[in-house]
Every structure is written in structure tokens, then in C-alpha cells.
Amino acid sequence: MSLIPTYTPIRVDEANVSSDRVFLGGLNVYLDYRYRFWQRIPRSIARVLDHPWLINLATRFSVSNDAQELGDLTLAMLEGESGPHHREVAELAEYVRVLDPDVVVFSNALLAGALREVKRVCRGPVWCTLQGDDVFLDSLPDDYREQAIDGVSNRAGEFDGFITHSRFYCEYIARYLRLDPERFRQLPLGIDLAGHDGVPGERQGEPFTVGYFARIAPEKGLRHLAEAFCRLHQRRPEARLRVGGYLGPQQRWYFREVETLLRPVGDAFEYVGSPGSHEDKVRFLRSVDVLSVPTDFQEPKGLYVLEALANGRPVVQPGHGAFPELIEATGGGRLVEPRNPEALADVLEELMDQPETCKTLGATGQTNVRANYSPEAMARATIELFGAG
């Protein structure tokens, strides 16, 4: 198996098994779109900007938030072999040709501009995993969004099939991108359980601590949790809140608003940054009693739910998106009304007052995750999916 990064290097807290070469590198994609002369620069020179360390450095300091510019760039990317990025698309297709894979899986439909060239050189089917494309498209202004959806829909129709991780998202994204739901298959999530060694109820006797572990962004709902925790802290001053997750430069304004909201709770709130390793992530999860990522949008997967449960930590999640399916399948948490901080605070207080219930939920969830969401289970499902065609 080969894992090929596009736009930016892959960011993981486990062993990085991806290629050390980035295709459709973000810097060249932007320059090709923005400046026509750059398209005439020899690729042997332009390729220098695809070095992972240089892309990582650039994304720390300059991330465009201009919706119009992002809209134009998205439409240009969807032009694929006939657009300003035709050289990068051809390079990706040639790399895939040399690999000669039995099947190719695109990680999102926004890469569909490269689909025709990849299919031209591939002997096997080309699938696409859909796992949040709507979040980016919804961020575009109305006129660009409709054009982009049309562009994605037209190109994506040429995939051999689509993969989602939940029934909810299959139905939702098929309508959103105007695709045939009969061409969708569901592939359950899986996580590497190695090192997830949390024990249900092991924190009893410690201050009750609520955890958040996800990217810091408005759609992930940290503000909802902050509002809920302020209510909980007023009732139960001994409660604590720990937050971990990547904070990009474009979201610092949002995090400042969250910090301001949480100022009344003082040192009961702690932001630990983005854990740098798998061990750090597990250590964070074991430091909390319950995890909550009360997303504002309808989450298509929710990997952090499985990671928390793998360590015996129950979850409290909004009753939308993929969460009802995950809670039903694992038995490891509670659902609350979406975007309702008061309801969230009530359930958190209930678990705070019922440590045995908290422990039971964590143990049930841990058992079911280890049985049904292991790498072996996911491998079997993947082989079955691609074997069926």
C-alpha cells in the first residue's frame, strides 16, 4: 500500500507511512493559479517548493482566508488536466502509473480534477472517500459554492464508487453533491489499538475533568463546550476542563474568543496544545473522565470518539451526524441536543455525580471498540469492499 500526500504533508501522531514526496503541493498550486508566468517555470525548479519542510513552514505564517480567492482556486483545481495545474496533475498520474496499484482511493472529492488523468493510466478501479468535503464547500460564498458543487459533481461522477464511514453521511453527501447513492459503500472506521491502555474508572478520586480533543475550529464546537463548562463550573467549582488539539493560525481569533468566555473559571481550564506523539495523546485521554467534542456541523466520522473509548473514557456528543450510530454501536456514551450548552452541562453533571455509570459506559465502549473497530476488523471490511467491486 502507498499513501500519497497532496497539498501538504500528512500530519499524524503515529508512525508516518506516507510518501516523502508531496503532489499538488500547496505552494505551487497557489502560484500556478495566481501567476501565469509560474506555469512556465521548469518543474525541476518549481518542484523545490514541494519539499515538506518548506510547505510546513509556509503554512505556519500565511494561510489565505479570502473566500473569493479560495473560490477561484477551487474552481481552477477542478479544471484538472485542462487548467493551470495540468503539470502537477500529470506528475501525480505518472507516479500512480509507476506504482501500478490494484485500486486507487482518493481522500476527498475536491481532488477530482486529477481523476481523468489517473484513470487514464490505471488498470484498476478508482474510488473516492467522502469525509467532510461539504465543510469546505459551505465556507465559500454562494456563487462560488454552487459552481464548485457543480464542478465536483460533474467530475466525481467518473469515480468507480464512493466510500463513507457512516450511514448518515452516505445519505447526506449523496444529496449534497448530487451523486447516485447506489454507488456508495460504507466502510467502518478503525484505529490502531496499540498503546491505548486506559482503564475505565481509573481516575476515581481525582477532580472530575472534562476533555476536548480535536482540531480547534468553529465547526468542531469548542465554544459550545466552553459555554457548557461555565455552567457546570458555577454549580460544581471543583470540575476541570482540559483541551487538546491542533490550533492553526487562521483559527487563533476563534480560540481567543473561547479563552475570553472561559476566563471566569480561572485555572480550572487548561489548553495543552497539540500532543506531539501517540503516547502524549493517550496520556491526555487518560487525564480526563469524559470526552466531549460537541460539533456545530454534522460530523461524518468522529475518530476521537473511538480513541476515547479505547482508553475507557465515555463520551458525550450531540445527537446528529455520525454520533448516534457510534453511540449505538459502542454503548459508550450519551447523546445531547446539538448546540445546547445547558443540556450538555446537565449530562456532564449527571456523569460527575454518577462515577459508576461513567465507569460502566467507558468499559462497555472499550470492549466494543476493541472487538469491532480494530485494524483487523477494518482490513477485513476493506478487502470485502474492494473484492466485491
N, C-alpha and C positions, 0 to 999 in steps of 0.2 A: 504494500500500500504506500502511496505517496501523498503527502499533504503539501499543497502548493499555496503559499501566501499570495494574496492580491491586495493592492493598495498600500497596506502597511504590514510590517512583520506581525506574526501571531503572538499575542500576549497570553502566556499561561503561567500557572504556579506549579506545574508538574514538569516532567521531562519534556522538552520541546523536540518533537519528532518531525517538524516541518522542514521543508527545503530551506537552505540558507539564501536562496535567491527569491526576490520579490518581483512578481509580474504585475504589470499595470501599476507600477509604483506611483504613489500619490503625488510626488513632486513632478514627475514627467507628465502624468495625466493632467495636472493643472496647467503646466507650461505649454503643452501641446494645444490645449483648449484656448488658452489666453493669448498666446503669441504665435502667429503663423510662422515666423522665422525659425522658431524652435523645432518645428516639424522637419526642417531641412538640416538640422544639426545631425551629424553622423551618429548612429545609435551606439557605436563604440565609445563615443564621448558622453552622450546623454545617459547611457546606462550607469555611469558613475553615481548618478542621483538615486539609483535604485538600491544602493547599499543600505541594509537595515539600520545601521547605526546613524546614518545621515537622515533617514526618514524619521526615526525616533526623535532625533534632536530637533528637527523642524517642527514636528507636531507638538513639542513642548511649548513653543513660542508663538506659533502662527497657525491658528485654526479659523477658517473663514466662517462667519456667522451670517453672511449676506445671503438672504433667502433667494434673491434673484440670481445671484452668481451661482449658487448651488443648483438652482433650477436649470439654468443654461448648461452647466457642466453635466448634470444628469442626462439631459436630452442628447448632449454630444456623445456621452459614453454609450448610449443606446444605439447610436449610428453604427457602432462596431467597425466592420471591415471597410465601410464607405465614409467613415468620419475621421476626425483629427487624430484618433488613437489607433489608426489601422496598423501602424508598425508594431505597437505593443501587443495588439490582438494577434497579429501574425506570429510574433515570438512565442506567445503563450501556446498557440496551436501547434507550432513546431516542437515545442518542449513536450507537449502531450503526445504528439506523433511518435517521438523517440521512445517515450515510456511504454507505448503500446498497451494501454490498460484494457482490461475486460469491460470495465464500466467506469464512467466519469460522473461525479456528483458535484454540481455547482452548489456553493454555500448560500446563495441568495439569487433572486431573480433580477436584481439590478446589474448583475454581470451578464445578462442575456445578450448584450451587444457582441460578446465573444462567441456566442453559441454556434453560429453558422460555420465559422472557420474551424472550431473544434470538432463539430460534427463531420465536416468535410474530410478530416484526417483520421477520424476514429472508426474502428471496426465494430465497437460495441455501443450499447445504448448510452445516452447522456441524460441524467436525471437532475432535478433541482430540489434542494431542501428549502422550504419556506419557513422562516422563523423570526419574523419581525419586520419584513420589508415595508409593511404599512406604516410603521412608526416613522421611518424616514420620509416616505411619500407624504404623509399627513403634515409634515413640518414645512412643506413647500407651499407657496402662495397658490390660490385656487387655480389660476390659469396654467401654471407650470405643473401642478399636481395632476390635473386632468390629462395634459399632454404626456406626462411621464407614465401615468397608469395605462394610457393607450399604447405607448411605446413598449412598455414591459409586457402588456397583454399580447400584443402582436408578435413580439419576439418569443415570449415564453411558450406560446402555443406550439413551438417547434421542439420543445423538450420531449423526451420519450415518456416521462412521468414525473410526478411530484411527490415529495415526502414531507409530512408534518409529524409533530410529536404529540398531537392531541386531536381528539375528535372535534373539539371546539374550533381549533384553528383551521382545520381542513375546511369546514363549512364556511368559516368567516372569510378566509383569504381567497377561496374559490369565487365567492361573490364579489369580493373587493377587486380582484384582478380579472374578473370575467373569464374564468377558466372552467373547464369541464370537471366537476367533482369526481366523475368516474375514473379520471386519470390519476387520482390521488391514492397514496398508500400511507398508512400510519406506522411509524417506527418508534417504539417507546424509548425514552431516554435511558441512559445507563451511565454509571460512574465507576471509576476505579476505587474499589473499597479499601485498598491497601492503605494503612496508616490512619484510617478513620476509627479510632479506638475509644471514643467517648462512651461512658457508661451511664445509662438512664438513672437519674436521681442522684448522681454523684456530688452535686453541689448543695444538697440539702444542708441547711445550717448557715449557708452563705447568704449575703444580701441578694434578694431577688433581682435578677438582671435580665432586661430585655435586650435582644441583639438585632442588628440590621446588618446584613452582609450582601451587598450588591453595588453595582455602579451608582455613583452619586449623580442623579439626573431627575428632572421633574417627573418623567413618566414612571420612575421606579417608586415614587410615593413617600420619600423620606419625610416630606413636610407633614403628611397625614400622620405618620408615626410620631413625629415631634409634638404635634398638637395632642395626640392621644396620651403621650407620656407626660406632658404638662398636667393634664387632668389626673392621671394616675398618681403623679408625684404630690399633687395637692392633697390627695386622700391618704397616700402612703409615702411619706417622705423618705423612707428607707429604700425605696426602689431605685434601681440604677438603669442607665441606658448606655450601651456600647455600640458604636457604629464603625463598620469597616467596609472598604470598597474604594475602587479607583475614582479619583476626582480629576477630571480633565479640565484644562484651562477655560474652556467655554462654559463650564458649569460652576465656576467659582462664585459668581453672583448669587446663584441659587443656594449654594451652601452657606454663604454669608447670611442669607435670609433665615435659613434653618437655625444657624447659630444664634441669631438675634432672638428668634422665637424661644429657644431653649435657655436663654440667659437666666430666667428666674429660677431654674433648677440648680444652678451653680455647678459644683463638681460632681453632681450625680450623672452628668453627661460626659462621655469621653469619645473622641474620634481617634481611632488608632491608625488611620491611613489604609493603604492597600497592602495586605500581607504579602511579603515577598517570596514566600515558598509555600509548599503544600503543608509543611509542618506548622508554619505560622497560621495558616488558615484553620487547621484543625485545633490549634491552641486557642484561637479566637472563639470558635464554635463551642469548645468545652468551657469557656469562661462565661457563658450565658445560660440562662434557664429556659428561654423560649426565643424563637426567631420569628420576626415579622418583617416582611417586605410588602407593604400594602400598596401595590402598584396602582397608579392612576389609569394606566392603559390596561387592555386585556392581554395579559402575558401569554405568549404562545407555548412556553415550556416550563420555566421555573426550576432550573437545575439546583439552585441554592436550597430549595425545599428538600431535595434528596440528600444533599450534603449535610444539612442539619439533622435530618432523621437518621442518617448513617451513624451519627455520633450520639444518638439517643435524645436529641433535643426536639421537642414538639414545635409545631409552627401555628401561627395564627395569620390567616390570609384572607383577602377579600373574595367573596363568592362570585367571581367572574373569571373569564379566560380559562386557562388550563387548570386552575387551582381546584375546582370541585372534583375533577377527575383524579387529580393527585391525592387529595384527601380521602376520597372514596377508596382508591386503590391501596393506600398505605395505612389508613386509620390512624395517622399520626398527628392530627391537629384539629383546629376549629376554623370554621368559616364565619366571616362577619360581613355586614353590609358594606359594599365598596364606598370609599370616600366618606366614611362616617367615623370621625375620631372618637366620638362619645361611645359608640358601640365597641370600637376597638379597645378603648380604655376599660370598659366593663369586662370584656373577656380576659384581658390581661390580669385584671384584679382577681377575677374568679380563679385563674390558674395560680396566682400568687397565694391565694387563700387555701388552695387545694393541692398541696405538693404531691400527694399520692396520685391524683388524677394526672398531673403533669408527668409524673414518672411513668404511669401506665401508657399514656399517649406516646411518649418517647420510645418506650420499649416495643410497643406494637408497630410503630413506624419503622424502627430499626430492623425488626425481624422481617417485615415485608420488603423493605428496600434491599436487604441482603439477599432475599430469595428471588426477587423479580426485576431488580434494576442493576444487576452485576454486569461486568464486561462480557461474561459468558452468555448471559441472557440476551444482551444486545447483539452479540455476534451471531447467535442462533437466529434471531429475528432478521438480521441483515441478510444472512445467507438465504433464508427463506424468501425474503422480499425480492432480491435480485435473481434468485433461482427461478422464481415464478414469472419474472419478466414484466 
